[in-house]
Amino acid sequence: GDLDYEVLRDIRNRTIRAVCGQRAMPRSVWELPAGQRRTVLRHLLVSDKYRFLYCYVPKVACSNWKRILKVLDGALESVDVKLKMDHKSDLVFLGDMKPDEISYRLKNYYKFIFVRNPLERLLSAYRNKFGEIKEYQQKYGVEIIRRYRKNGGNSAGDDVTFSEFLRYLLDEDVERMNEHWMPIYNLCQPCAVRYDFIGSYERLNADANYVLERVQSPSFIRFPERQSWYKPVTAQTLHYYLCNTQRRLIKELLTKYILDFSLFAYPLPNITSEFCRQ
């Protein structure tokens, strides 16, 4: 319960302090290479009215947070309005501001981020983008199949396997990844940005309501309920996919996402034969 979560939060904070305290780690966004700085500033959303910065992470309830930001800014009437989310309009990005404006907000605003088990997030992205969205099937799916499947030249990109997707991730440069599968560390740079609160997908409503209270948002604003059509990734689904994927692929992939596992205190997956037989 709550005690377990306090322990987890303490572990998370200590780990971040230990890792980010190492000499090679960046101390501010201005110490980051230009490309990395551009990425994090493009993912930090600003509320000047309520004085907070939120680093959005795709596949970690970011659409609902964007909805809340639009309501707080008066661009949307209610969090329950059934509209297709426009991920750009009526939102203020820190990256669009001048250096002195950026520095002021980073120093003085409340900063938060929401995280999720890295493999669960990847599976969610895989099922959503390659199972439902034609644009991703055509842009990424066709290329993945052409690259990793013999005689895959005629595919429409809608039948990418999970193993093919993981092989693609292994060959991708982290800095050039699509934001839906780029590691959280690279999207939000938790060493360069001192976040005041790290919420988790596993306790989404409780953590979200804590943040809303902390930034003193109006009492009528609450975190939206999950959409009825949304199919969450369950522990059983993740177990099924991982246990039906080459162990070597998963082991190699873990090194690419190891900072997400360690900094945010997520256990590495159990993919032993004994566990997979259950």
DRENTORLUM-566365 format. One record per residue: residue number from 1; residue in three letters; x, y, z of N, C-alpha, C in turn. Coordinates in Angstrom, 2 decimals, padded with zeros to 5 digits. Example, Ala and Ser with C-alpha at 12.3 -4.5 7.8 and 13.67 -1.06 7.14 Angstrom:
BEGIN
  num  residu      n.u      n.v      n.w     ca.u     ca.v     ca.w      c.u      c.v      c.w
    1     Ala   013.19  -005.69   007.80   012.30  -004.50   007.80   013.20  -003.30   007.80
    2     Ser   012.85  -002.25   007.08   013.67  -001.06   007.14   012.90   000.03   007.87
REM end
This chain:
BEGIN
  num  residu      n.u      n.v      n.w     ca.u     ca.v     ca.w      c.u      c.v      c.w
    1     Gly   000.81  -001.20   000.00   000.00   000.00   000.00   000.85   001.25   000.00
    2     Asp   000.40   002.24   000.78   001.07   003.54   000.79   002.50   003.45   001.31
    3     Leu   002.72   002.57   002.29   004.07   002.43   002.85   005.03   001.88   001.79
    4     Asp   004.58   000.87   001.05   005.40   000.32  -000.04   005.75   001.42  -001.04
    5     Tyr   004.77   002.26  -001.32   004.99   003.29  -002.31   005.97   004.36  -001.81
    6     Glu   005.90   004.66  -000.52   006.86   005.60   000.07   008.28   005.05  -000.03
    7     Val   008.41   003.74   000.20   009.73   003.09   000.09   010.23   003.19  -001.36
    8     Leu   009.32   002.88  -002.30   009.68   002.94  -003.72   010.12   004.36  -004.10
    9     Arg   009.36   005.34  -003.63   009.69   006.73  -003.95   011.06   007.12  -003.37
   10     Asp   011.33   006.63  -002.17   012.61   006.93  -001.53   013.76   006.30  -002.33
   11     Ile   013.57   005.04  -002.75   014.58   004.35  -003.56   014.83   005.13  -004.86
   12     Arg   013.72   005.56  -005.48   013.80   006.31  -006.74   014.60   007.60  -006.55
   13     Asn   014.29   008.34  -005.51   014.98   009.62  -005.25   016.46   009.41  -004.95
   14     Arg   016.76   008.38  -004.14   018.17   008.10  -003.81   018.95   007.68  -005.05
   15     Thr   018.31   006.84  -005.88   018.98   006.36  -007.10   019.28   007.53  -008.03
   16     Ile   018.30   008.39  -008.22   018.50   009.55  -009.10   019.63   010.43  -008.57
   17     Arg   019.63   010.66  -007.26   020.70   011.49  -006.68   022.07   010.85  -006.89
   18     Ala   022.14   009.51  -006.70   023.42   008.81  -006.84   023.91   008.81  -008.28
   19     Val   023.01   008.48  -009.21   023.40   008.40  -010.62   023.71   009.80  -011.16
   20     Cys   022.84   010.76  -010.84   023.00   012.11  -011.39   024.15   012.87  -010.72
   21     Gly   024.61   012.36  -009.57   025.72   013.00  -008.88   027.07   012.66  -009.47
   22     Gln   027.09   011.70  -010.39   028.36   011.31  -011.01   028.88   012.42  -011.93
   23     Arg   030.18   012.51  -012.00   030.82   013.65  -012.66   030.40   013.81  -014.13
   24     Ala   030.21   012.70  -014.82   029.92   012.78  -016.26   028.48   013.22  -016.56
   25     Met   027.62   013.21  -015.55   026.21   013.50  -015.81   025.94   015.00  -015.88
   26     Pro   024.98   015.41  -016.75   024.69   016.85  -016.90   024.02   017.42  -015.64
   27     Arg   024.35   018.67  -015.31   023.77   019.33  -014.14   022.64   020.30  -014.52
   28     Ser   022.57   020.64  -015.81   021.50   021.54  -016.27   021.26   021.30  -017.75
   29     Val   020.16   021.83  -018.27   019.86   021.62  -019.70   020.91   022.29  -020.59
   30     Trp   021.57   023.32  -020.07   022.56   024.04  -020.87   023.86   023.24  -021.03
   31     Glu   024.04   022.20  -020.22   025.21   021.33  -020.36   024.97   020.20  -021.37
   32     Leu   023.73   020.05  -021.82   023.40   018.98  -022.76   023.85   019.34  -024.18
   33     Pro   024.22   018.33  -024.99   024.45   018.61  -026.42   023.17   019.19  -027.03
   34     Ala   023.32   019.97  -028.09   022.19   020.70  -028.67   020.98   019.81  -028.98
   35     Gly   021.24   018.63  -029.56   020.13   017.74  -029.94   019.36   017.24  -028.72
   36     Gln   020.09   016.86  -027.67   019.44   016.38  -026.44   018.67   017.51  -025.76
   37     Arg   019.25   018.70  -025.77   018.56   019.85  -025.17   017.27   020.15  -025.93
   38     Arg   017.34   020.09  -027.26   016.15   020.35  -028.08   015.04   019.34  -027.74
   39     Thr   015.42   018.08  -027.57   014.43   017.03  -027.26   013.72   017.30  -025.94
   40     Val   014.48   017.56  -024.87   013.84   017.75  -023.57   013.01   019.04  -023.54
   41     Leu   013.50   020.11  -024.15   012.74   021.37  -024.13   011.46   021.25  -024.96
   42     Arg   011.50   020.37  -025.96   010.30   020.14  -026.79   009.27   019.29  -026.05
   43     His   009.71   018.62  -024.97   008.78   017.76  -024.21   008.34   018.37  -022.88
   44     Leu   008.85   019.55  -022.58   008.42   020.23  -021.36   007.30   021.21  -021.68
   45     Leu   006.12   020.91  -021.15   004.96   021.76  -021.36   004.84   022.76  -020.21
   46     Val   004.40   023.96  -020.53   004.42   025.07  -019.56   003.01   025.52  -019.20
   47     Ser   002.78   025.70  -017.90   001.60   026.43  -017.44   002.09   027.64  -016.65
   48     Asp   002.04   028.81  -017.28   002.48   030.03  -016.58   001.46   030.43  -015.51
   49     Lys   000.20   030.15  -015.79  -000.85   030.52  -014.84  -000.68   029.77  -013.51
   50     Tyr  -000.34   028.47  -013.60  -000.20   027.66  -012.39   001.26   027.35  -012.06
   51     Arg   002.15   027.95  -012.81   003.59   027.88  -012.53   004.12   026.44  -012.39
   52     Phe   003.89   025.66  -013.44   004.48   024.32  -013.44   004.98   023.93  -014.82
   53     Leu   005.90   022.97  -014.84   006.41   022.36  -016.07   006.12   020.87  -015.99
   54     Tyr   005.59   020.32  -017.07   005.30   018.89  -017.12   006.03   018.29  -018.32
   55     Cys   006.89   017.32  -018.07   007.58   016.63  -019.18   006.69   015.47  -019.63
   56     Tyr   006.17   015.59  -020.84   005.25   014.54  -021.30   006.02   013.37  -021.90
   57     Val   005.57   012.17  -021.55   006.15   010.93  -022.07   005.06   010.17  -022.80
   58     Pro   005.16   010.00  -024.13   004.15   009.24  -024.86   003.97   007.84  -024.27
   59     Lys   002.75   007.38  -024.23   002.34   006.08  -023.67   002.38   006.06  -022.15
   60     Val   002.40   007.26  -021.53   002.27   007.33  -020.07   001.20   008.39  -019.75
   61     Ala   000.02   008.18  -020.32  -001.15   009.04  -020.06  -000.92   010.50  -020.43
   62     Cys  -000.06   010.76  -021.40   000.24   012.16  -021.71  -000.92   012.88  -022.39
   63     Ser  -001.79   012.14  -023.10  -002.94   012.81  -023.74  -003.86   013.41  -022.68
   64     Asn  -004.07   012.69  -021.59  -004.93   013.20  -020.52  -004.31   014.41  -019.83
   65     Trp  -002.98   014.40  -019.66  -002.32   015.56  -019.07  -002.42   016.77  -020.00
   66     Lys  -002.28   016.54  -021.29  -002.41   017.64  -022.25  -003.84   018.21  -022.21
   67     Arg  -004.80   017.31  -022.06  -006.20   017.74  -021.94  -006.36   018.67  -020.73
   68     Ile  -005.75   018.28  -019.60  -005.83   019.09  -018.38  -005.18   020.46  -018.59
   69     Leu  -004.02   020.47  -019.24  -003.34   021.75  -019.51  -004.23   022.67  -020.35
   70     Lys  -004.94   022.11  -021.31  -005.81   022.92  -022.17  -006.99   023.47  -021.37
   71     Val  -007.50   022.67  -020.44  -008.61   023.15  -019.59  -008.10   024.26  -018.66
   72     Leu  -006.94   024.05  -018.06  -006.36   025.06  -017.15  -006.13   026.38  -017.88
   73     Asp  -005.82   026.29  -019.18  -005.52   027.50  -019.96  -006.78   028.10  -020.58
   74     Gly  -007.92   027.41  -020.42  -009.17   027.93  -020.96  -009.41   027.59  -022.42
   75     Ala  -008.56   026.76  -023.01  -008.70   026.40  -024.43  -009.70   025.25  -024.62
   76     Leu  -010.00   024.55  -023.53  -010.92   023.41  -023.56  -011.87   023.55  -022.39
   77     Glu  -013.14   023.24  -022.64  -014.17   023.46  -021.61  -014.06   022.48  -020.45
   78     Ser  -013.79   021.20  -020.78  -013.78   020.16  -019.75  -012.83   019.04  -020.16
   79     Val  -012.34   018.30  -019.16  -011.45   017.16  -019.47  -012.23   016.04  -020.15
   80     Asp  -013.55   016.08  -020.05  -014.37   015.00  -020.60  -014.82   015.25  -022.03
   81     Val  -014.45   016.40  -022.61  -014.84   016.70  -023.99  -014.27   015.62  -024.91
   82     Lys  -015.15   015.01  -025.69  -014.72   013.89  -026.55  -014.22   014.43  -027.90
   83     Leu  -012.96   014.87  -027.89  -012.34   015.37  -029.11  -011.06   014.59  -029.36
   84     Lys  -010.72   014.41  -030.64  -009.42   013.80  -030.96  -008.35   014.77  -030.48
   85     Met  -007.37   014.26  -029.75  -006.35   015.12  -029.15  -005.44   015.73  -030.22
   86     Asp  -005.37   017.05  -030.22  -004.38   017.75  -031.03  -003.18   017.98  -030.12
   87     His  -002.07   017.32  -030.43  -000.92   017.32  -029.53  -000.04   018.57  -029.64
   88     Lys  -000.43   019.52  -030.48   000.39   020.73  -030.65  -000.37   022.01  -030.29
   89     Ser  -001.60   022.16  -030.80  -002.28   023.45  -030.63  -002.70   023.68  -029.18
   90     Asp  -002.75   024.95  -028.79  -003.17   025.39  -027.45  -002.28   024.85  -026.33
   91     Leu  -001.06   024.50  -026.67  -000.09   024.05  -025.65   001.16   024.93  -025.76
   92     Val   001.78   025.20  -024.64   002.99   026.04  -024.63   004.18   025.14  -024.32
   93     Phe   005.16   025.15  -025.21   006.36   024.32  -025.05   007.53   025.18  -024.59
   94     Leu   008.28   024.68  -023.62   009.41   025.43  -023.08   010.43   025.76  -024.18
   95     Gly   010.55   024.85  -025.15   011.52   025.03  -026.23   011.23   026.23  -027.12
   96     Asp   010.00   026.76  -027.07   009.66   027.93  -027.89   010.01   029.24  -027.21
   97     Met   010.60   029.17  -026.01   010.90   030.39  -025.25   012.38   030.77  -025.38
   98     Lys   012.68   032.00  -024.96   014.07   032.49  -024.99   014.85   031.89  -023.83
   99     Pro   016.19   031.81  -023.98   017.02   031.19  -022.93   016.76   031.72  -021.51
  100     Asp   016.61   033.05  -021.35   016.39   033.57  -019.99   015.01   033.18  -019.46
  101     Glu   014.02   033.07  -020.37   012.68   032.64  -019.96   012.69   031.16  -019.57
  102     Ile   013.47   030.38  -020.31   013.61   028.94  -020.01   014.25   028.77  -018.64
  103     Ser   015.36   029.46  -018.41   016.09   029.34  -017.15   015.22   029.74  -015.96
  104     Tyr   014.46   030.81  -016.12   013.61   031.28  -015.02   012.59   030.21  -014.63
  105     Arg   011.95   029.61  -015.62   010.91   028.61  -015.35   011.51   027.32  -014.78
  106     Leu   012.66   026.93  -015.29   013.31   025.73  -014.75   013.69   025.92  -013.29
  107     Lys   014.04   027.13  -012.93   014.47   027.41  -011.56   013.29   027.60  -010.61
  108     Asn   012.20   028.20  -011.09   011.14   028.64  -010.18   009.82   027.88  -010.25
  109     Tyr   009.61   027.09  -011.31   008.32   026.40  -011.45   008.39   024.99  -010.85
  110     Tyr   007.22   024.48  -010.48   007.08   023.09  -010.00   007.21   022.18  -011.23
  111     Lys   008.05   021.16  -011.13   008.35   020.31  -012.29   007.99   018.86  -011.99
  112     Phe   007.26   018.23  -012.89   006.90   016.83  -012.67   006.91   016.02  -013.96
  113     Ile   006.93   014.72  -013.76   007.03   013.75  -014.85   006.29   012.49  -014.41
  114     Phe   005.75   011.73  -015.35   005.14   010.44  -015.04   005.89   009.35  -015.79
  115     Val   006.18   008.23  -015.10   006.98   007.16  -015.69   006.20   005.84  -015.70
  116     Arg   006.74   004.88  -016.44   006.07   003.58  -016.59   007.11   002.49  -016.80
  117     Asn   006.77   001.27  -016.44   007.68   000.15  -016.71   008.10   000.19  -018.18
  118     Pro   009.42   000.24  -018.46   009.89   000.45  -019.84   009.37  -000.57  -020.85
  119     Leu   009.35  -001.86  -020.48   008.90  -002.87  -021.45   007.39  -002.81  -021.66
  120     Glu   006.66  -002.47  -020.61   005.21  -002.31  -020.73   004.89  -001.13  -021.67
  121     Arg   005.68  -000.08  -021.52   005.49   001.10  -022.38   005.79   000.74  -023.84
  122     Leu   006.87  -000.03  -024.07   007.21  -000.44  -025.44   006.12  -001.31  -026.05
  123     Leu   005.60  -002.24  -025.25   004.54  -003.12  -025.76   003.28  -002.32  -026.08
  124     Ser   002.98  -001.35  -025.23   001.82  -000.49  -025.48   001.99   000.29  -026.78
  125     Ala   003.20   000.81  -027.00   003.48   001.55  -028.24   003.38   000.63  -029.45
  126     Tyr   003.93  -000.58  -029.33   003.90  -001.54  -030.43   002.46  -001.90  -030.81
  127     Arg   001.65  -002.25  -029.81   000.27  -002.67  -030.10  -000.56  -001.52  -030.68
  128     Asn  -000.33  -000.32  -030.16  -001.10   000.83  -030.62  -000.66   001.27  -032.02
  129     Lys   000.63   001.50  -032.21   001.11   002.10  -033.46   001.07   001.12  -034.63
  130     Phe   001.43  -000.15  -034.38   001.46  -001.08  -035.50   000.17  -001.87  -035.65
  131     Gly  -000.66  -001.85  -034.61  -001.92  -002.58  -034.69  -003.08  -001.70  -035.13
  132     Glu  -002.93  -000.36  -034.98  -004.10   000.50  -035.19  -003.87   001.71  -036.09
  133     Ile  -002.62   002.15  -036.25  -002.41   003.45  -036.89  -001.66   003.32  -038.22
  134     Lys  -002.40   003.57  -039.29  -001.88   003.37  -040.65  -000.61   004.18  -040.92
  135     Glu  -000.59   005.40  -040.41   000.56   006.29  -040.63   001.87   005.65  -040.13
  136     Tyr   001.78   004.99  -038.96   002.97   004.33  -038.39   003.29   003.04  -039.14
  137     Gln   002.25   002.35  -039.57   002.47   001.13  -040.35   003.23   001.45  -041.63
  138     Gln   002.82   002.55  -042.28   003.45   002.92  -043.55   004.84   003.53  -043.36
  139     Lys   004.98   004.36  -042.31   006.26   005.05  -042.11   007.33   004.15  -041.50
  140     Tyr   006.93   003.34  -040.50   007.91   002.50  -039.80   007.75   001.00  -040.12
  141     Gly   006.50   000.54  -040.19   006.23  -000.88  -040.37   006.82  -001.44  -041.65
  142     Val   006.59  -000.74  -042.76   007.09  -001.20  -044.06   008.61  -001.33  -044.03
  143     Glu   009.28  -000.32  -043.43   010.75  -000.32  -043.35   011.26  -001.45  -042.45
  144     Ile   010.59  -001.67  -041.32   011.01  -002.73  -040.38   010.93  -004.10  -041.05
  145     Ile   009.82  -004.34  -041.73   009.63  -005.66  -042.38   010.61  -005.85  -043.53
  146     Arg   010.82  -004.77  -044.31   011.79  -004.86  -045.41   013.18  -005.19  -044.89
  147     Arg   013.50  -004.62  -043.71   014.83  -004.77  -043.14   015.05  -006.14  -042.50
  148     Tyr   014.01  -006.70  -041.86   014.24  -007.88  -041.01   013.54  -009.15  -041.48
  149     Arg   012.83  -009.09  -042.61   012.11  -010.29  -043.05   012.47  -010.63  -044.49
  150     Lys   012.78  -011.87  -044.71   013.07  -012.30  -046.08   011.80  -012.16  -046.91
  151     Asn   011.94  -011.61  -048.10   010.81  -011.43  -049.01   009.67  -010.62  -048.35
  152     Gly   010.04  -009.60  -047.58   008.99  -008.80  -046.91   008.65  -007.54  -047.67
  153     Gly   009.09  -007.46  -048.91   008.93  -006.23  -049.70   007.50  -005.84  -050.01
  154     Asn   006.58  -006.80  -049.96   005.19  -006.48  -050.34   004.30  -006.17  -049.14
  155     Ser   004.85  -006.15  -047.95   004.04  -005.93  -046.76   003.52  -004.49  -046.70
  156     Ala   002.32  -004.34  -046.16   001.73  -003.00  -045.96   002.18  -002.42  -044.62
  157     Gly   003.01  -003.17  -043.87   003.53  -002.67  -042.60   002.60  -002.89  -041.42
  158     Asp   001.50  -003.63  -041.66   000.51  -003.83  -040.59   000.67  -005.18  -039.88
  159     Asp   001.75  -005.90  -040.20   001.94  -007.22  -039.59   003.32  -007.36  -038.96
  160     Val   003.87  -006.24  -038.48   005.18  -006.27  -037.80   005.07  -007.14  -036.55
  161     Thr   006.00  -008.06  -036.36   005.97  -008.88  -035.14   006.68  -008.11  -034.02
  162     Phe   006.42  -008.51  -032.79   007.05  -007.85  -031.64   008.57  -008.02  -031.70
  163     Ser   009.02  -009.20  -032.12   010.46  -009.47  -032.24   011.11  -008.56  -033.28
  164     Glu   010.42  -008.36  -034.40   010.95  -007.47  -035.44   011.05  -006.04  -034.91
  165     Phe   010.05  -005.63  -034.15   010.05  -004.29  -033.56   011.25  -004.13  -032.60
  166     Leu   011.50  -005.15  -031.78   012.62  -005.08  -030.84   013.96  -005.06  -031.57
  167     Arg   014.07  -005.81  -032.64   015.31  -005.80  -033.43   015.56  -004.41  -034.02
  168     Tyr   014.48  -003.80  -034.46   014.57  -002.43  -034.99   015.06  -001.46  -033.91
  169     Leu   014.52  -001.59  -032.68   014.94  -000.72  -031.57   016.42  -000.90  -031.24
  170     Leu   016.88  -002.15  -031.31   018.29  -002.44  -031.03   019.22  -001.74  -032.03
  171     Asp   018.78  -001.64  -033.27   019.61  -001.04  -034.31   019.49   000.47  -034.39
  172     Glu   018.50   001.03  -033.68   018.26   002.47  -033.75   019.17   003.24  -032.79
  173     Asp   019.63   004.40  -033.23   020.34   005.32  -032.34   019.30   005.94  -031.41
  174     Val   019.52   005.85  -030.11   018.55   006.33  -029.12   018.13   007.78  -029.39
  175     Glu   019.10   008.61  -029.74   018.81   010.04  -029.94   017.91   010.30  -031.15
  176     Arg   017.85   009.35  -032.05   017.06   009.55  -033.27   015.73   008.80  -033.24
  177     Met   015.44   008.14  -032.12   014.21   007.34  -032.02   012.95   008.22  -032.05
  178     Asn   011.86   007.62  -032.49   010.55   008.25  -032.37   010.22   008.40  -030.88
  179     Glu   009.53   009.47  -030.51   009.28   009.74  -029.09   008.45   008.65  -028.39
  180     His   007.72   007.86  -029.15   006.88   006.83  -028.53   007.69   005.66  -027.99
  181     Trp   008.92   005.52  -028.46   009.77   004.45  -027.90   011.16   004.95  -027.48
  182     Met   011.38   006.24  -027.55   012.64   006.78  -027.01   012.62   006.59  -025.49
  183     Pro   013.75   006.20  -024.87   013.76   006.04  -023.41   013.33   007.32  -022.69
  184     Ile   012.67   007.15  -021.55   012.20   008.30  -020.77   013.37   009.18  -020.38
  185     Tyr   014.50   008.55  -020.06   015.68   009.31  -019.67   016.03   010.34  -020.74
  186     Asn   016.03   009.92  -022.00   016.41   010.82  -023.10   015.35   011.87  -023.39
  187     Leu   014.09   011.52  -023.18   013.00   012.48  -023.42   013.01   013.60  -022.38
  188     Cys   013.25   013.24  -021.11   013.02   014.19  -020.01   014.26   014.56  -019.20
  189     Gln   015.39   013.88  -019.45   016.68   014.24  -018.85   016.58   014.54  -017.34
  190     Pro   016.27   013.54  -016.51   016.07   013.78  -015.08   017.33   014.19  -014.31
  191     Cys   018.50   014.14  -014.95   019.70   014.67  -014.28   019.85   016.17  -014.56
  192     Ala   019.49   016.57  -015.78   019.62   017.98  -016.17   018.45   018.82  -015.67
  193     Val   017.30   018.18  -015.42   016.11   018.87  -014.89   015.78   018.26  -013.54
  194     Arg   015.78   019.07  -012.50   015.47   018.57  -011.15   013.94   018.50  -010.96
  195     Tyr   013.37   017.33  -011.18   011.91   017.19  -011.04   011.52   017.16  -009.57
  196     Asp   010.47   017.89  -009.25   009.97   017.93  -007.87   009.15   016.69  -007.55
  197     Phe   008.57   016.09  -008.59   007.71   014.92  -008.36   007.80   013.97  -009.55
  198     Ile   007.96   012.68  -009.24   007.94   011.64  -010.27   006.75   010.74  -009.98
  199     Gly   005.72   010.88  -010.78   004.54   010.04  -010.62   004.69   008.78  -011.44
  200     Ser   003.87   007.78  -011.15   003.98   006.54  -011.93   002.64   006.11  -012.48
  201     Tyr   002.72   005.43  -013.61   001.54   004.95  -014.32   000.77   003.96  -013.46
  202     Glu   001.49   003.24  -012.59   000.86   002.22  -011.75  -000.05   002.85  -010.69
  203     Arg   000.17   004.10  -010.36  -000.66   004.81  -009.37  -001.16   006.11  -009.98
  204     Leu  -001.59   006.00  -011.22  -001.86   007.17  -012.04  -002.83   008.16  -011.39
  205     Asn  -004.00   007.69  -010.97  -005.01   008.62  -010.45  -004.56   009.28  -009.16
  206     Ala  -004.02   008.49  -008.23  -003.60   009.04  -006.94  -002.48   010.06  -007.14
  207     Asp  -001.49   009.71  -007.97  -000.37   010.62  -008.20  -000.79   011.86  -008.96
  208     Ala  -001.67   011.68  -009.94  -002.15   012.83  -010.73  -002.93   013.80  -009.85
  209     Asn  -003.79   013.25  -008.99  -004.57   014.12  -008.12  -003.69   014.84  -007.10
  210     Tyr  -002.61   014.17  -006.68  -001.64   014.82  -005.78  -001.03   016.05  -006.48
  211     Val  -000.63   015.87  -007.75  -000.02   016.98  -008.50  -001.02   018.12  -008.69
  212     Leu  -002.26   017.78  -009.04  -003.28   018.81  -009.26  -003.51   019.63  -007.99
  213     Glu  -003.49   018.94  -006.86  -003.64   019.63  -005.58  -002.42   020.51  -005.30
  214     Arg  -001.26   019.96  -005.60   000.00   020.66  -005.32   000.13   021.96  -006.13
  215     Val  -000.36   021.95  -007.39  -000.26   023.16  -008.22  -001.48   024.07  -008.04
  216     Gln  -002.37   023.66  -007.11  -003.56   024.45  -006.75  -004.47   024.69  -007.96
  217     Ser  -004.72   023.61  -008.70  -005.64   023.72  -009.83  -007.07   023.80  -009.28
  218     Pro  -008.02   024.33  -010.03  -009.41   024.44  -009.55  -009.94   023.06  -009.14
  219     Ser  -010.77   023.04  -008.12  -011.25   021.76  -007.57  -012.12   020.97  -008.55
  220     Phe  -012.70   021.65  -009.54  -013.56   020.91  -010.49  -012.73   020.10  -011.50
  221     Ile  -011.42   020.35  -011.55  -010.58   019.60  -012.49  -010.06   018.34  -011.82
  222     Arg  -010.37   017.21  -012.43  -009.86   015.93  -011.92  -009.24   015.20  -013.10
  223     Phe  -008.42   014.22  -012.78  -007.77   013.47  -013.85  -008.81   012.64  -014.59
  224     Pro  -008.83   012.68  -015.93  -009.87   011.97  -016.69  -009.84   010.46  -016.47
  225     Glu  -011.02   009.85  -016.53  -011.11   008.39  -016.47  -010.54   007.82  -017.76
  226     Arg  -010.04   006.60  -017.66  -009.52   005.92  -018.86  -010.65   005.73  -019.87
  227     Gln  -010.37   005.99  -021.14  -011.37   005.83  -022.20  -011.83   004.37  -022.27
  228     Ser  -013.11   004.17  -022.54  -013.68   002.81  -022.53  -013.06   001.91  -023.60
  229     Trp  -012.61   002.54  -024.70  -012.04   001.74  -025.80  -010.60   001.31  -025.53
  230     Tyr  -009.98   001.91  -024.52  -008.55   001.67  -024.29  -008.30   000.26  -023.75
  231     Lys  -007.38  -000.45  -024.41  -007.04  -001.81  -023.96  -005.69  -001.77  -023.24
  232     Pro  -005.68  -001.78  -021.91  -004.41  -001.67  -021.20  -003.55  -002.92  -021.35
  233     Val  -002.24  -002.74  -021.22  -001.31  -003.87  -021.20  -001.35  -004.46  -019.80
  234     Thr  -001.79  -005.70  -019.68  -001.83  -006.35  -018.36  -000.53  -007.09  -018.12
  235     Ala  -000.30  -007.50  -016.88   000.90  -008.29  -016.54   000.92  -009.58  -017.36
  236     Gln  -000.27  -010.16  -017.58  -000.38  -011.41  -018.35   000.01  -011.19  -019.82
  237     Thr  -000.44  -010.06  -020.38  -000.12  -009.76  -021.79   001.38  -009.59  -021.95
  238     Leu   001.98  -008.81  -021.04   003.43  -008.58  -021.10   004.19  -009.90  -020.96
  239     His   003.74  -010.73  -020.01   004.34  -012.05  -019.78   004.29  -012.88  -021.06
  240     Tyr   003.16  -012.86  -021.73   002.98  -013.64  -022.97   003.97  -013.18  -024.05
  241     Tyr   004.04  -011.88  -024.27   004.93  -011.35  -025.32   006.40  -011.61  -025.00
  242     Leu   006.80  -011.37  -023.76   008.20  -011.54  -023.40   008.62  -013.00  -023.47
  243     Cys   007.73  -013.88  -023.05   008.07  -015.31  -023.03   008.03  -015.94  -024.42
  244     Asn   007.46  -015.21  -025.38   007.44  -015.71  -026.76   008.40  -014.93  -027.66
  245     Thr   009.37  -014.31  -027.02   010.39  -013.54  -027.74   011.76  -014.12  -027.37
  246     Gln   012.68  -014.14  -028.33   014.03  -014.65  -028.05   014.62  -013.93  -026.83
  247     Arg   015.10  -014.71  -025.89   015.66  -014.13  -024.66   016.83  -013.20  -024.96
  248     Arg   017.62  -013.55  -025.97   018.78  -012.74  -026.33   018.36  -011.32  -026.72
  249     Leu   017.27  -011.22  -027.46   016.76  -009.91  -027.91   016.42  -009.02  -026.71
  250     Ile   015.72  -009.61  -025.75   015.28  -008.84  -024.58   016.49  -008.43  -023.74
  251     Lys   017.42  -009.36  -023.56   018.63  -009.03  -022.76   019.41  -007.89  -023.39
  252     Glu   019.55  -007.92  -024.70   020.28  -006.84  -025.39   019.53  -005.52  -025.29
  253     Leu   018.21  -005.60  -025.36   017.40  -004.39  -025.31   017.46  -003.72  -023.93
  254     Leu   017.58  -004.54  -022.89   017.61  -003.99  -021.53   018.72  -002.97  -021.35
  255     Thr   019.87  -003.21  -022.01   020.98  -002.27  -021.85   020.62  -000.90  -022.42
  256     Lys   019.76  -000.89  -023.43   019.37   000.38  -024.06   018.42   001.19  -023.17
  257     Tyr   017.68   000.48  -022.34   016.69   001.14  -021.47   017.07   001.04  -020.00
  258     Ile   018.34   000.72  -019.73   018.74   000.41  -018.35   018.58   001.61  -017.42
  259     Leu   018.77   002.82  -017.92   018.59   004.00  -017.05   017.14   004.17  -016.65
  260     Asp   016.22   003.82  -017.54   014.80   003.89  -017.18   014.46   002.88  -016.08
  261     Phe   015.04   001.67  -016.20   014.80   000.66  -015.15   015.41   001.10  -013.83
  262     Ser   016.68   001.52  -013.87   017.38   001.79  -012.61   016.93   003.10  -011.96
  263     Leu   016.87   004.18  -012.72   016.50   005.48  -012.13   015.10   005.46  -011.53
  264     Phe   014.18   004.79  -012.21   012.78   004.82  -011.77   012.38   003.57  -011.00
  265     Ala   013.39   002.76  -010.62   013.22   001.61  -009.73   012.21   000.58  -010.25
  266     Tyr   012.35   000.21  -011.53   011.53  -000.88  -012.08   012.37  -002.16  -012.12
  267     Pro   011.82  -003.28  -011.68   012.60  -004.53  -011.70   012.82  -005.01  -013.13
  268     Leu   013.97  -005.61  -013.38   014.20  -006.20  -014.70   013.25  -007.38  -014.87
  269     Pro   012.83  -007.66  -016.10   011.82  -008.71  -016.30   012.36  -010.10  -016.00
  270     Asn   011.50  -010.94  -015.49   011.84  -012.34  -015.27   011.50  -013.11  -016.54
  271     Ile   012.52  -013.55  -017.26   012.27  -014.30  -018.50   012.94  -015.67  -018.44
  272     Thr   013.08  -016.18  -017.22   013.66  -017.52  -017.06   012.69  -018.56  -017.63
  273     Ser   013.23  -019.70  -018.03   012.39  -020.78  -018.57   011.33  -021.19  -017.57
  274     Glu   011.74  -021.27  -016.30   010.81  -021.70  -015.26   009.63  -020.74  -015.14
  275     Phe   009.91  -019.44  -015.16   008.85  -018.44  -015.05   007.94  -018.50  -016.28
  276     Cys   008.55  -018.66  -017.45   007.77  -018.66  -018.70   006.91  -019.92  -018.86
  277     Arg   007.26  -020.98  -018.15   006.45  -022.21  -018.22   005.14  -022.06  -017.45
  278     Gln   005.12  -021.14  -016.51   003.92  -020.99  -015.64   002.71  -020.57  -016.46
REM end
